[in-house]
Amino acid sequence: MSRILGVIPARYASSRFPGKPLADIGGKTMIRRVYEQASKCSELELVVVATDDQRIADEVKGFGGRFIMTAAEHQSGTDRCAEVLELLPGYDVLINIQGDEPFIDPAQITLVARCFAGKQVQLATLIKKITAAEELFNPNIPKVVCSQEQEAVYFSRHPIPYFRNDSTDNWLARHVYYKHLGIYGYRAAALRQIRELLPAPLEQAESLEQLRWLEHGMRIYTRETELETVAIDTPQDLEKVAHLI
């Protein structure tokens, strides 16, 4: 049976929302809410917050959570997770849980974790069907094209496929589009391989790190969820989650 580690990368610096992990949401910090939700997933042997900021570490310690200090220069949550894997050896699979989704459903984490029952699965993530045009054409919501075997073929900020001879008003009626949800699962060997990969042209064009993995020939397995996630990117986004508290 695989040993699965849940990691919540959290940094204090953010151009749009400095100190985001410590934002108060109904009397609890955002990082605490994410940690408590992740801890409800029985597939995870351990949940840790990976941070480079003592203020976040002190908050996690204060509510009785586990944390690990990582380097400050990481460019992505994946890079931070790779360091955690070296600092906490012995785990077969690592799940990267977004630190700005305070109401993530433990069932979504379970979906990703159970992908690794298949020994051939090296990387896994979640997708959700798009039902609204405002999501389909929002470049801040990455879209994903999948094969019949549920493997990711490509990720893009633009809707794919592009219906050349039809109005964009009809695209959703003609094709099932999926958006990508930013939770990742990595088998340990795959995460170590990712750490050695250099940035690739597709990633640089779309600003989507998972394209680096595809461009280097790695395979990403997807699972569909019907559950929505709510990410907090700006202070204004806090108003959107008031009804969830």
SVG drawing of the C-alpha trace seen along z (x, -y; Angstrom):
<svg xmlns="http://www.w3.org/2000/svg" viewBox="-26 -43 44 45">
<polyline fill="none" stroke="black" stroke-width="0.4" points="0.0,0.0 1.4,-3.4 2.4,-5.9 0.8,-9.2 1.9,-12.6 -0.3,-15.7 1.7,-19.0 0.2,-22.5 2.7,-25.0 2.3,-28.4 4.3,-31.6 3.7,-35.0 4.7,-37.1 2.0,-37.5 1.7,-40.3 -2.1,-40.4 -2.6,-39.4 0.4,-39.7 0.0,-37.5 -2.8,-35.5 -2.3,-32.3 -2.9,-34.4 -6.1,-36.1 -9.0,-35.7 -12.0,-33.8 -14.8,-33.5 -12.4,-33.5 -9.8,-31.1 -6.9,-31.8 -7.0,-30.5 -4.1,-28.1 -5.8,-26.6 -9.0,-26.0 -7.0,-24.3 -5.1,-22.2 -8.2,-21.1 -10.0,-20.1 -6.9,-18.2 -6.6,-16.4 -10.1,-14.9 -8.8,-12.8 -8.1,-9.3 -5.8,-8.5 -3.2,-10.9 -0.7,-9.5 0.5,-13.0 -0.4,-16.6 2.3,-19.3 2.4,-23.0 5.6,-23.8 6.6,-27.4 9.5,-29.8 8.0,-32.3 8.2,-32.2 4.9,-34.0 3.1,-31.1 5.0,-28.5 4.1,-30.2 0.4,-30.1 0.5,-26.5 2.3,-25.6 -0.3,-27.7 -3.3,-25.6 -1.4,-22.3 -0.5,-21.6 2.6,-20.2 4.9,-22.4 8.3,-22.2 10.5,-25.1 11.7,-25.2 13.9,-27.5 12.6,-30.9 13.7,-30.8 11.2,-28.2 9.3,-29.3 6.3,-27.0 4.5,-24.9 5.8,-21.8 9.4,-22.9 8.5,-23.4 6.9,-19.9 10.0,-18.4 12.1,-19.8 9.7,-18.4 10.1,-15.0 13.8,-15.1 13.3,-16.4 10.6,-13.8 11.8,-10.6 9.9,-7.4 6.7,-8.5 5.6,-6.8 3.2,-9.6 2.9,-13.3 -0.4,-15.3 0.1,-19.0 -2.9,-20.8 -3.5,-24.4 -3.1,-26.7 -5.7,-29.2 -8.7,-26.9 -10.0,-27.0 -13.1,-24.9 -11.5,-22.1 -13.5,-18.9 -11.5,-16.0 -13.3,-13.8 -11.3,-15.7 -8.0,-14.8 -9.2,-11.2 -9.9,-11.1 -6.4,-12.1 -4.8,-9.8 -6.7,-6.8 -5.4,-7.3 -2.1,-5.9 -3.7,-2.4 -2.6,-2.0 1.2,-1.4 1.5,-3.0 0.2,-6.3 3.1,-8.8 1.2,-12.1 -2.5,-12.8 -4.8,-15.8 -8.5,-16.8 -10.7,-18.2 -14.2,-19.5 -16.7,-20.0 -17.2,-23.6 -20.8,-24.7 -20.6,-28.5 -19.1,-30.6 -17.5,-33.0 -15.4,-30.1 -14.6,-28.8 -13.2,-32.1 -11.5,-33.2 -7.8,-32.9 -7.2,-32.7 -9.0,-29.3 -6.8,-26.7 -8.5,-24.2 -7.4,-20.6 -7.8,-18.3 -7.9,-14.6 -7.4,-11.3 -9.9,-8.5 -7.7,-6.9 -8.2,-10.0 -4.7,-11.2 -4.0,-14.9 -3.1,-15.8 -2.7,-19.5 -3.4,-22.4 -4.3,-25.9 -5.7,-29.2 -7.6,-29.2 -10.5,-26.9 -9.4,-23.8 -10.7,-22.7 -11.3,-25.8 -14.4,-25.6 -13.2,-27.4 -16.6,-27.7 -18.9,-28.3 -19.7,-31.1 -18.2,-31.0 -21.7,-31.1 -22.2,-27.5 -19.0,-25.9 -20.3,-24.6 -23.2,-22.9 -20.8,-21.2 -18.1,-19.9 -17.5,-18.9 -14.8,-21.2 -13.0,-20.7 -11.2,-23.0 -8.2,-22.0 -8.3,-22.2 -4.9,-22.9 -4.4,-19.8 -1.6,-17.5 -0.4,-14.0 3.1,-12.9 4.7,-9.5 8.0,-10.2 10.2,-9.2 8.2,-11.5 8.5,-14.4 12.3,-14.0 12.4,-13.9 10.3,-17.1 12.8,-18.9 15.5,-18.3 13.5,-19.5 14.3,-22.8 11.5,-25.3 10.1,-24.4 8.6,-26.7 5.0,-25.6 5.1,-26.3 6.7,-29.7 4.0,-30.6 1.0,-29.6 2.6,-30.1 1.4,-26.7 4.0,-24.5 2.3,-21.2 3.1,-21.8 6.8,-21.3 6.0,-17.8 4.1,-17.0 6.7,-18.5 9.3,-16.2 7.2,-13.1 5.6,-12.6 2.0,-11.4 -0.6,-13.1 -3.7,-11.0 -6.9,-12.9 -10.0,-12.2 -13.3,-14.1 -14.9,-15.7 -18.3,-17.3 -17.3,-19.3 -16.4,-22.9 -13.4,-24.6 -13.2,-28.2 -9.7,-29.9 -8.9,-33.1 -6.6,-35.2 -7.4,-38.7 -8.8,-40.4 -12.0,-40.9 -12.4,-37.2 -12.9,-36.9 -16.4,-38.4 -17.3,-35.5 -16.8,-32.9 -18.8,-34.6 -21.8,-32.4 -19.6,-29.2 -18.6,-30.0"/>
</svg>
